[in-house]
Amino acid sequence: MEVKLNAARELEVKGWSLPDVRNITQNRLLLHLLFWAVYVCFFGLLYGSYIDDYYNAFMIELIELPFKMLLVYFNMYFLMPQYLLQQRYMEFAVYLLLMMGAIGILMQFVLMPLLIHPLICPTTCTNDNLTLYRFVRNIVNLGYLVSITATIYLLKNWYRDQQATQSLAQDKLEAELKFLKGQIHPHFLFNTLNSLYSLTLRKSENAPEVVLKLSGLMDYMLYDAAAAKVPLEKELNYIQNYIALERIRYGDRVDIAYTESGGIAGKQIAPMMLLPFVENAFKHGVSTETENAWIRIDVKVQGNTLAVLVENCKCGEKASGSNRDFASGIGLKNVRRRLELLYENRYSLEVEDEPESYAVRLELDLGEG
């Protein structure tokens, strides 16, 4: 491989450059010329070996080439789009056979006796070339050419449709992901501003710190969260900043335990994927601010597997009902949909709704999907 690269560099130094294959495949005119050149060479050699006269064989192919091209392009750019692709099969077959018959008659009873026979091969082209057998053989040969070019056209048309379908599906997927992600941001911001408002009402010394942390969180949401993937370290740091805000809000009324372990460095995750579970634990689990409330968040990474446990107590009937609302409402549906779109067949999500606690267990395969 290195030898080839060095040879290519030497050619560039001397002022030569190798042709770019991508440019060739994207140049329609060049591709068509290449096809017809290959066609003439192949059948010229084939027919030349049969009659033992390569010059006459190539000359005949070149003289007949414009009429064969007329048939091929008329079929590809008129008959197929207007009839075959519109499922008008009978009309397509009739018009194609008529066109092939007209070209066959022109080639055999006009070109052969008036041009090819007297100018190219007055001795080798005999009257046998004007028989019905020769006409049928010409039609069969034209059928081969039409079949080959029609197959190429249909494959190209199918590939173009597939590309368009994939593009539409990708656009739809991206739009849906943006919508789902957009549902998270206003919800989170509204809750945090409520917390800040309550602190300012109490004239708490923690209000400036909340503003500072909120600024950092918004910076993450506006810039980092716009990417398809972010470092897992950043996502977890974002979660910790969110927890720090809630610590300020609840103080000693809620026992918050956060642990993380494993090889976190170098891992990537879709942004804002873990926040809904943590936010739900605070908003729906301990929002009544009763004593002895607790939240446990555990993050583990083993290889490419991320395991997250978010568990909270059910502090009062209100909190219990809120957890059920999250489990059955738009919150969990939003997260599940994002997981289906981004981690299809690479995630496990379990909800444990116990009488005294509510837990969410998420496992993600962080390997390249």
C-alpha positions in Angstrom: 0.0 0.0 0.0 2.9 2.4 0.9 4.6 1.6 -2.4 1.5 2.6 -4.3 1.2 5.8 -2.4 4.8 6.7 -3.0 4.4 6.0 -6.8 1.3 8.3 -6.9 3.3 11.0 -5.1 6.1 10.7 -7.7 3.7 11.1 -10.6 2.2 14.2 -8.9 5.7 15.7 -8.5 6.4 15.2 -12.2 3.2 17.0 -13.1 1.1 13.9 -13.8 -2.0 13.0 -11.9 -4.0 9.8 -11.7 -7.6 10.0 -12.8 -10.2 10.3 -10.0 -12.5 7.3 -10.3 -15.3 9.2 -8.5 -15.2 11.9 -11.2 -15.4 9.3 -13.9 -18.5 7.6 -12.3 -20.2 10.9 -11.9 -19.7 12.0 -15.5 -22.7 10.7 -17.5 -21.3 11.5 -20.9 -18.0 9.7 -20.2 -19.8 6.7 -18.8 -22.0 6.5 -22.0 -19.0 6.8 -24.3 -17.2 4.1 -22.3 -20.2 1.8 -22.6 -20.5 2.1 -26.4 -16.7 1.8 -26.8 -16.8 -1.5 -24.9 -19.8 -2.6 -26.9 -18.2 -1.9 -30.2 -14.9 -3.6 -29.2 -16.6 -6.7 -27.8 -18.9 -7.4 -30.7 -16.3 -6.3 -33.3 -13.9 -8.8 -31.9 -16.6 -11.4 -31.6 -18.0 -11.0 -35.2 -14.5 -10.5 -36.6 -13.3 -13.8 -35.2 -16.4 -15.4 -36.8 -15.8 -14.0 -40.3 -12.1 -13.8 -39.9 -12.1 -10.2 -40.9 -11.7 -7.8 -37.9 -11.6 -4.6 -40.1 -14.9 -5.3 -41.7 -16.5 -6.3 -38.5 -15.4 -3.1 -36.7 -16.5 -0.9 -39.6 -20.0 -2.6 -39.7 -20.4 -2.1 -36.0 -19.4 1.6 -36.3 -21.9 2.2 -39.2 -24.7 0.5 -37.4 -23.9 2.2 -34.0 -25.9 5.4 -34.5 -29.1 3.4 -35.2 -28.6 1.1 -32.3 -28.0 4.2 -30.1 -31.2 5.7 -31.4 -33.1 2.5 -30.4 -31.5 2.3 -26.9 -32.0 6.0 -25.9 -35.5 6.0 -27.3 -36.3 3.1 -25.2 -34.6 4.3 -22.0 -35.7 7.9 -22.1 -39.2 7.6 -23.7 -40.7 4.2 -23.8 -39.6 3.0 -20.3 -40.6 6.2 -18.4 -43.8 6.7 -20.3 -45.0 3.1 -20.5 -43.0 0.5 -18.6 -42.6 2.5 -15.3 -46.3 3.5 -15.6 -47.2 -0.2 -15.7 -48.6 0.1 -19.3 -46.8 -3.1 -20.3 -48.8 -4.0 -23.4 -48.2 -0.6 -25.0 -44.6 -0.7 -24.0 -44.1 -4.1 -25.6 -45.9 -3.2 -28.9 -44.0 0.1 -29.3 -40.6 -1.5 -28.5 -41.1 -4.3 -31.0 -42.2 -1.8 -33.7 -39.1 0.3 -33.0 -36.8 -2.7 -33.1 -38.5 -3.9 -36.3 -38.0 -0.5 -38.0 -34.3 -0.3 -36.9 -33.8 -3.9 -38.1 -35.3 -3.2 -41.5 -33.3 0.0 -41.8 -30.0 -1.8 -41.0 -30.6 -4.8 -43.2 -32.4 -3.5 -46.2 -31.0 0.1 -46.4 -27.5 0.2 -44.7 -26.4 -3.3 -45.9 -27.2 -3.1 -49.6 -26.6 0.7 -50.1 -23.6 1.4 -47.8 -22.0 -1.6 -46.1 -22.1 -4.0 -49.0 -20.6 -1.8 -51.8 -18.2 0.2 -49.6 -17.0 -2.0 -46.8 -17.2 -5.6 -47.9 -18.2 -6.1 -51.5 -16.8 -9.6 -51.5 -17.6 -11.0 -48.1 -21.0 -9.4 -47.6 -23.2 -11.7 -49.8 -26.9 -11.7 -50.6 -27.4 -14.1 -47.7 -27.3 -11.1 -45.5 -30.7 -10.0 -47.0 -32.6 -13.1 -46.0 -35.3 -13.4 -43.4 -33.0 -15.5 -41.2 -30.5 -12.6 -41.2 -33.3 -10.2 -40.3 -34.5 -12.4 -37.3 -30.9 -12.7 -36.1 -30.5 -8.9 -36.2 -33.7 -8.5 -34.2 -32.4 -11.0 -31.6 -29.1 -9.1 -31.4 -31.0 -5.8 -30.9 -33.0 -7.6 -28.2 -29.8 -8.4 -26.3 -28.6 -4.8 -26.5 -32.0 -3.5 -25.4 -32.2 -5.9 -22.5 -28.7 -5.0 -21.2 -29.3 -1.3 -21.4 -32.8 -1.6 -19.9 -31.5 -3.6 -17.0 -28.8 -0.9 -16.3 -31.5 1.8 -16.5 -33.9 -0.1 -14.1 -31.0 -0.7 -11.6 -30.1 2.9 -11.7 -33.7 4.0 -11.2 -34.1 1.5 -8.3 -30.9 2.8 -6.7 -32.0 6.4 -7.1 -35.4 5.6 -5.5 -33.7 3.8 -2.6 -31.4 6.8 -2.0 -34.4 9.1 -2.0 -36.3 6.8 0.4 -33.3 6.6 2.7 -32.8 10.4 2.6 -36.5 11.0 3.5 -36.3 8.4 6.3 -33.1 10.1 7.6 -34.7 13.5 7.5 -37.8 12.2 9.3 -35.6 10.6 11.9 -33.6 13.7 12.5 -36.7 15.8 12.8 -38.3 13.4 15.3 -35.1 13.4 17.4 -34.9 17.1 17.4 -38.6 17.3 18.5 -38.0 14.7 21.3 -34.8 16.5 22.5 -36.6 19.8 22.3 -39.3 18.6 24.7 -36.6 18.1 27.4 -35.0 21.6 27.3 -38.1 23.7 28.2 -39.2 21.3 30.8 -35.8 21.3 32.6 -35.4 25.0 32.3 -38.9 25.6 33.7 -38.2 23.5 36.8 -34.8 25.1 37.4 -36.2 28.6 37.1 -38.9 27.6 39.6 -36.1 26.5 42.0 -34.3 29.8 41.5 -37.5 31.8 42.1 -38.1 30.0 45.4 -34.6 30.8 46.5 -34.9 34.5 45.6 -38.1 34.7 47.5 -36.3 33.4 50.6 -33.4 35.7 49.8 -31.1 32.7 49.9 -27.3 33.1 49.7 -27.3 30.2 47.3 -29.2 32.1 44.6 -26.0 33.4 42.8 -24.5 29.9 42.8 -27.7 28.6 41.2 -27.5 31.3 38.5 -23.9 30.3 37.8 -24.6 26.6 37.6 -27.7 27.2 35.5 -25.6 29.2 33.1 -23.2 26.2 32.7 -26.1 23.8 32.2 -27.7 26.1 29.5 -24.3 26.3 27.8 -24.3 22.5 27.6 -27.9 22.3 26.3 -27.4 25.0 23.6 -24.0 23.8 22.3 -22.9 20.3 23.3 -26.4 18.8 23.3 -26.8 19.8 19.6 -24.2 17.1 18.7 -25.2 13.5 17.9 -22.9 12.2 20.5 -21.0 13.7 23.5 -18.3 12.4 25.8 -19.9 10.4 28.6 -17.8 12.4 31.1 -19.6 15.6 29.9 -23.0 14.0 30.2 -22.3 12.8 33.7 -20.8 16.2 34.7 -24.0 17.7 33.5 -26.0 15.3 35.7 -23.8 16.2 38.7 -24.4 19.9 38.1 -28.1 19.3 38.0 -27.9 17.3 41.3 -25.9 20.2 42.8 -28.7 22.6 42.0 -31.2 20.3 43.7 -29.0 19.9 46.7 -29.1 23.7 47.1 -32.8 23.6 46.8 -33.6 20.8 49.2 -30.7 21.1 51.6 -30.7 18.4 54.3 -34.3 17.4 53.6 -33.3 14.9 50.9 -30.4 12.4 51.2 -28.8 12.2 47.7 -26.3 9.5 46.9 -24.4 9.6 43.6 -21.8 7.1 42.6 -20.0 6.3 39.4 -17.4 3.6 38.6 -15.7 1.9 35.6 -13.9 3.1 32.5 -15.9 6.2 31.7 -13.1 8.0 29.8 -13.4 7.8 26.0 -17.0 6.7 25.9 -19.7 8.5 23.9 -23.4 8.8 24.5 -26.4 10.7 23.0 -26.8 13.9 24.9 -29.6 14.5 27.4 -30.3 10.8 27.5 -30.0 10.3 31.3 -31.5 13.6 32.5 -35.2 12.6 32.4 -34.7 9.8 34.9 -32.8 12.0 37.3 -35.2 14.8 36.9 -38.1 12.5 37.5 -36.6 11.3 40.7 -36.4 14.8 42.1 -39.6 16.2 40.7 -42.0 13.3 41.2 -40.2 11.4 44.0 -39.3 14.0 46.6 -41.0 17.2 45.5 -43.3 17.1 48.6 -40.1 17.9 50.6 -40.9 15.5 53.4 -38.3 14.4 55.8 -36.4 11.1 55.3 -36.6 11.5 51.5 -33.8 9.9 49.5 -32.5 9.5 46.0 -29.8 7.0 44.8 -28.1 7.3 41.5 -25.5 4.7 40.5 -23.5 4.8 37.2 -21.3 1.8 36.2 -19.3 1.2 33.0 -18.1 -2.2 32.1 -16.4 -2.4 28.7 -18.9 -0.8 26.3 -21.9 -1.3 28.6 -23.3 1.6 30.6 -25.6 0.6 33.5 -27.5 3.3 35.3 -29.8 2.9 38.3 -32.0 5.9 39.4 -34.0 5.1 42.5 -36.1 7.3 44.8 -38.4 6.9 47.7 -42.2 7.5 47.4 -42.5 10.2 49.9 -46.3 10.6 50.2 -49.2 9.8 48.0 -48.5 12.8 45.7 -45.0 11.6 44.9 -46.2 8.0 44.3 -48.9 9.2 41.9 -46.3 11.4 40.1 -44.0 8.5 39.5 -46.9 6.5 38.0 -47.7 9.5 35.8 -44.1 9.6 34.5 -44.1 5.8 33.9 -47.3 6.0 31.8 -47.0 9.5 30.4 -45.0 11.4 27.9 -41.8 11.4 30.0 -40.9 7.7 29.7 -42.4 7.5 26.2 -40.1 10.2 25.1 -37.1 8.5 26.5 -38.1 5.1 25.1 -38.6 6.6 21.6 -35.2 8.2 21.7 -33.6 4.9 22.8 -35.4 3.1 19.9 -34.2 5.6 17.4 -30.6 5.9 18.6 -29.9 2.5 20.3 -32.1 0.0 18.5 -31.6 -3.5 19.9 -28.7 -2.1 22.1 -30.5 -1.1 25.2 -32.5 -2.4 28.1 -34.9 -0.3 30.2 -36.7 -1.7 33.3 -39.0 0.2 35.6 -39.5 -1.1 39.2 -42.6 0.4 40.8 -42.5 -0.9 44.4 -44.8 0.3 47.3 -42.1 2.3 49.0 -39.7 3.1 46.1 -39.5 3.7 42.4 -36.5 2.7 40.3 -35.4 2.8 36.7 -32.6 0.5 35.4 -31.0 1.4 32.1 -28.3 -0.5 30.2 -26.8 0.9 27.1 -24.3 -0.6 24.6 -22.0 2.4 24.0 -20.2 0.7 21.2 -20.5 1.9 17.6 -24.0 1.0 16.3 
